Amino acid sequence: MYKVWNFIANYSLLLIIGAILALIWANVDPHSYHAFVEYPIADQFFIGHAHVDEHGHVHRTLTLHYLFNDLFMAFFFAIAAKEVWEAVILKNGSLRGKKAATPLVATFGGMLGPIAVYLGLAMLLGSDTFDAVKNGWAVPTATDIAFSYLVGRMVFGAGHPAVRFLLLLAIADDAAGLVILAIFYPTGALAPQWLLLSLIAAGTVFLLANWLPRKLDVGNQLRPNSTWVRKHLSFWPYLIAASLSWYGFMRAGIHPALGLLPIVPTIPHADRAFGIFAAAEEHLHDLLNDIEHKLKLPVEVILFFFGLLNAGVEFNAIGSPTWLVLGGLLIGKPLGILLMGALAAHVFRLGLPAGMRTIDLFVIGCVAAIGFTVSLFIAAVAFDADAMLGSTPVQAAAKMGALFSFFAAIVAIVAGKLCGVKKQSA
């Protein structure tokens, strides 16, 4: 993939611009903003939000919000899944072996801590609040990889071992977030038989476009069959399989934005990993990296519209869910990562990277409290847009908490100073 700085500039800058525009628009003219978000592109369509009419018939409406959140965001999650897949499966992958053990245990703490704080505080606020917000327990578990990396470099310096630790934790956090979305936030009544379509699509494209050409080329260094498939078919078999897999996820009731995940492992990939967001990947020309390169510009545009269509929250929507999400992120993340990371390093004797102190785990937790992208996404699927807590719309208030998690950057910088972090250059 591209250098991290380019990743942040390209993927995150447009997302921020979209989010800022959404906030301004929603507070200046909320009616026109919400009309734009829910603009109906096609009614009685084969994809879209499902509605049941008075006769019990299901029909779907494709809105602008659905188009980006449920369809186009699948490409963003496919890129995240690609990084996770390479980190886990390839030689020198960042999440392979003992070197990833402590970050993985810390990741567990970084998810358990926010959940405990979020639900614990909700219980203290009373049963009405708890019942209204309990389904959003996963909102504060997310970590925004790009922004947390940027802040991590500011706090620790590019050469500090804590930065790599943070990257491992963030990518594992995103992987766990994908699992949570798939299991705990279905988009409708579950119909798991439709997942067979996804599995058949993944298995078929792997056998016909990946395994079979390589099998036929065994013993032939010229690899004529693999070359023909790559030259003449390119990514098209995988795009067709991805479309079928996405449709299978939608009909199965699992969030369709995850629909491309089964296809990612079937695509021919490099033999070794250079690390998460490694600059060397820019020069790899296996099909998986080529597809990622081709998705660069479309995903930039998708993230702009994701920010525009999801971050438009009126400031008067700030309420209990806002502070619960922030509490989960700003309190639960640092404490969870510190406690579980210290447990792994010292009790389980898995150790910390050379040059990293135990107190650095707390600072890493403060950095990882920047939820933003995935927190916004989970808030959108965890709460019904019309759900209210008194006079406060629950979804909007939770989204505001995800947006306010940017303040974790300031907290992390202050924590770094107080904990005596010494910046190390690359």
Secondary structure, DSSP 4 states (H G I P E B T S, - for coil): ---HHHHIIIIIHHHHHHHHHHHHHHHH-HHHHHHHHT-EEEEEESSSEEEE-TTS-EEEEEEHHHIIIIIIHHHHHHHHHHHHHHHHHSBT-TTSSGGGHHHHHHHHHHHHHHHHHHHHHHHHT-HHHHHHHGGGTTGGG---HHHHHHHHHHHH-TT-HHHHHHHHHHHHHHHHHHHHHHHH--SSS--GGGHHHHHHHHHHHHIIIIIHHHHHTTT-TT-HHHHHIIIIITTHHHHHHHHHHHHHHHHHTS-GGGTTTTTGGGS---SB---TT-GGGGG--SHHHHHHHHHHHHHHHHHHHHHHHH----GGG-SHHHHHHHHIIIIIHHHHHHHHHHIIIIIS-----TT--THHHHHHHHHHT--HHHHHHHHHHHS-TT-EETTEEHHHHHHHHHHHGGGHHHHHHHHHHHTT------
